[in-house]
Amino acid sequence: MQHHLLDPSAPLLQRLAELGQPAWRAKAVRRWLYGSRASSFADMTDLPKALREALEAEFTLWTTTIATHSRAEDGTEKLLLELHDRQRIECVMLRDGERRTVCISSQVGCAMGCVFCASGIDGVVRNLTTGEILEQLLRLARLLPATERISHIVVMGMGEPLANLDRLLPALAVAQDPEGLGISQRRITISTVGLPAGMERLIAENPGYHLAVSLHAAGDDLRTKLVPVNKSIGLAAVMDAADRYWEASGRRLTFEYVLLGGVNDSPLHARELVRLIGGRAALVNIIPYNSVAGLPYREPSQGSRERFLDVLREAGVNVQVRRRKGARIDAACGQLRRIAAGTKPSPSGDEATAAASSPPMAIEPLAPGSAT
C-alpha cells in the first residue's frame, strides 16, 4: 500500500535515507508540491530520475479524484472530491478582487445536526485525515494561474472543524509554513457551532486563528431546535468560551447567524441577539438562508431581513451581510454531494427557484479590509 505523501506520517525522510539520498531532497519535494504545484513525481525535474521512480512506487500525491467541477460567472469554482473510500466532500475557490479565498471541509458529513443544513442530513461518516485536508488546498491552488496564490483559508465547509482538531491543526500548520503554502495565520478562519472543549484547546495550543461562532439563535430554546448539539452545551458556555478565546488571541470574534424566513428573523429575535452580543468587540455576520430542497426552511423576505438588520445597526452592533458568490452552481454546502449521490428530492415552485439561485458555501467571513 502506498503512503499518502501529504500525511505527516508519510516516511519520506526515512525512505530518502534508505535510498542514500540527502535529507534536503525532502525540502525539494515540498517545494514542488506547494510552490510549483507539481501533479506527479515526474514533474519534479530537478530530482534524479531513479529517485522519482522510487518515490512514485511508494508514495501517492493524490488520494482524491474530482467527481464534479462547477464554475460560476463570478469566478467561483466548486469541487466535489471523491475520496479513496468512495465518500465525497466539497471545497470551493472564491475570487473577490485580489483575494483568492478557499473554503475547505474537515469531515465527511457532520454530527452537529443543524436542521437547516444539507451537510449534516445524513450525519457524520468520518473525520478527514490531515492529508485529505491538505489535498483540498492543493486541488484548489491548481485552479489558479501560476501568477496567483491562495490568500485566505476558511474552514467552513462540511463538518465541524473543532471535532477534528487532531488532523486539522497539522494541516493548517503546513498551510502557514513558508515551505508550505505560506499563508499568514491572520488569514485563516475556523468556523464552529461552538464546542467549548475545542475552543479551550485552541486557546491552549494556538489561539491565532480567526474564530467564527455560528449562533443562529440568541436563546437556548430556539437554538436547541435549530442546532441540537446546543442541548448539551448551552449558549452561556459557548459565549464564555468565545470570550476566553478573544482574551487569549486579541482577535475580533465573528458571530454568524443564518436568517431563516419566519423562524428567527423577526425584530424580537434581533433584539435578543443584541442582548446576547452585549458590548463585545465582535462582528455579526448575517447569512440569508440558502434553500435546501426537501427541507422546510426558506429564505427570509427582503423586508424581514432589512427590519432585522435595522435593529442591530440602531443598537450599534457591527454587522455585515454575507454576499452571495457562485450562484447557479448547486447551492449551499453539502448539496452537491447529495445531488451526486442521488439523494436530493425534486424541488418544485418557489423552492426550485431559490435552490437554483443559491450559492455554494458562499463565504465572506471577514469584514472588508480585515486580515489582509
Secondary structure in CASP SS format (residue, H / E / C, confidence):
PFRMAT SS
TARGET T0000
AUTHOR 0000-0000-0000
METHOD secondary structure of the structure
MODEL  1
M C 1.00
Q C 1.00
H E 1.00
H E 1.00
L C 1.00
L C 1.00
D C 1.00
P C 1.00
S C 1.00
A C 1.00
P C 1.00
L H 1.00
L H 1.00
Q H 1.00
R H 1.00
L H 1.00
A H 1.00
E H 1.00
L C 1.00
G C 1.00
Q C 1.00
P C 1.00
A C 1.00
W H 1.00
R H 1.00
A H 1.00
K H 1.00
A H 1.00
V H 1.00
R H 1.00
R H 1.00
W H 1.00
L H 1.00
Y H 1.00
G H 1.00
S C 1.00
R C 1.00
A C 1.00
S C 1.00
S C 1.00
F H 1.00
A H 1.00
D H 1.00
M C 1.00
T C 1.00
D C 1.00
L C 1.00
P C 1.00
K H 1.00
A H 1.00
L H 1.00
R H 1.00
E H 1.00
A H 1.00
L H 1.00
E H 1.00
A H 1.00
E H 1.00
F E 1.00
T E 1.00
L C 1.00
W C 1.00
T C 1.00
T C 1.00
T E 1.00
I E 1.00
A E 1.00
T E 1.00
H E 1.00
S E 1.00
R E 1.00
A C 1.00
E C 1.00
D C 1.00
G C 1.00
T C 1.00
E E 1.00
K E 1.00
L E 1.00
L E 1.00
L E 1.00
E E 1.00
L C 1.00
H C 1.00
D C 1.00
R C 1.00
Q C 1.00
R E 1.00
I E 1.00
E E 1.00
C E 1.00
V E 1.00
M E 1.00
L E 1.00
R E 1.00
D E 1.00
G C 1.00
E C 1.00
R E 1.00
R E 1.00
T E 1.00
V E 1.00
C E 1.00
I C 1.00
S C 1.00
S C 1.00
Q E 1.00
V E 1.00
G E 1.00
C C 1.00
A C 1.00
M C 1.00
G C 1.00
C C 1.00
V C 1.00
F C 1.00
C C 1.00
A C 1.00
S C 1.00
G C 1.00
I C 1.00
D C 1.00
G C 1.00
V E 1.00
V E 1.00
R E 1.00
N E 1.00
L C 1.00
T C 1.00
T H 1.00
G H 1.00
E H 1.00
I H 1.00
L H 1.00
E H 1.00
Q H 1.00
L H 1.00
L H 1.00
R H 1.00
L H 1.00
A H 1.00
R C 1.00
L C 1.00
L C 1.00
P C 1.00
A C 1.00
T C 1.00
E C 1.00
R C 1.00
I C 1.00
S C 1.00
H E 1.00
I E 1.00
V E 1.00
V E 1.00
M C 1.00
G C 1.00
M C 1.00
G C 1.00
E C 1.00
P H 1.00
L H 1.00
A H 1.00
N C 1.00
L H 1.00
D H 1.00
R H 1.00
L H 1.00
L H 1.00
P H 1.00
A H 1.00
L H 1.00
A H 1.00
V H 1.00
A H 1.00
Q H 1.00
D C 1.00
P C 1.00
E C 1.00
G C 1.00
L C 1.00
G C 1.00
I C 1.00
S C 1.00
Q H 1.00
R H 1.00
R H 1.00
I E 1.00
T E 1.00
I E 1.00
S E 1.00
T E 1.00
V C 1.00
G C 1.00
L C 1.00
P H 1.00
A H 1.00
G H 1.00
M H 1.00
E H 1.00
R H 1.00
L H 1.00
I H 1.00
A H 1.00
E H 1.00
N C 1.00
P C 1.00
G C 1.00
Y C 1.00
H E 1.00
L E 1.00
A E 1.00
V E 1.00
S E 1.00
L C 1.00
H C 1.00
A C 1.00
A C 1.00
G C 1.00
D H 1.00
D H 1.00
L H 1.00
R H 1.00
T H 1.00
K H 1.00
L H 1.00
V C 1.00
P H 1.00
V H 1.00
N H 1.00
K H 1.00
S H 1.00
I C 1.00
G C 1.00
L H 1.00
A H 1.00
A H 1.00
V H 1.00
M H 1.00
D H 1.00
A H 1.00
A H 1.00
D H 1.00
R H 1.00
Y H 1.00
W H 1.00
E H 1.00
A H 1.00
S H 1.00
G C 1.00
R C 1.00
R C 1.00
L E 1.00
T E 1.00
F E 1.00
E E 1.00
Y E 1.00
V E 1.00
L E 1.00
L C 1.00
G C 1.00
G C 1.00
V C 1.00
N C 1.00
D C 1.00
S C 1.00
P H 1.00
L H 1.00
H H 1.00
A H 1.00
R H 1.00
E H 1.00
L H 1.00
V H 1.00
R H 1.00
L H 1.00
I H 1.00
G C 1.00
G C 1.00
R C 1.00
A C 1.00
A E 1.00
L E 1.00
V E 1.00
N E 1.00
I E 1.00
I E 1.00
P E 1.00
Y C 1.00
N C 1.00
S C 1.00
V C 1.00
A C 1.00
G C 1.00
L C 1.00
P C 1.00
Y C 1.00
R C 1.00
E C 1.00
P C 1.00
S C 1.00
Q H 1.00
G H 1.00
S H 1.00
R H 1.00
E H 1.00
R H 1.00
F H 1.00
L H 1.00
D H 1.00
V H 1.00
L H 1.00
R H 1.00
E H 1.00
A C 1.00
G C 1.00
V C 1.00
N E 1.00
V E 1.00
Q E 1.00
V E 1.00
R C 1.00
R C 1.00
R C 1.00
K C 1.00
G C 1.00
A C 1.00
R C 1.00
I C 1.00
D C 1.00
A C 1.00
A C 1.00
C C 1.00
G C 1.00
Q H 1.00
L H 1.00
R H 1.00
R H 1.00
I H 1.00
A H 1.00
A H 1.00
G C 1.00
T C 1.00
K C 1.00
P C 1.00
S C 1.00
P C 1.00
S C 1.00
G H 1.00
D H 1.00
E H 1.00
A H 1.00
T H 1.00
A H 1.00
A H 1.00
A H 1.00
S H 1.00
S C 1.00
P C 1.00
P C 1.00
M C 1.00
A C 1.00
I C 1.00
E C 1.00
P C 1.00
L C 1.00
A C 1.00
P C 1.00
G C 1.00
S C 1.00
A C 1.00
T C 1.00
END
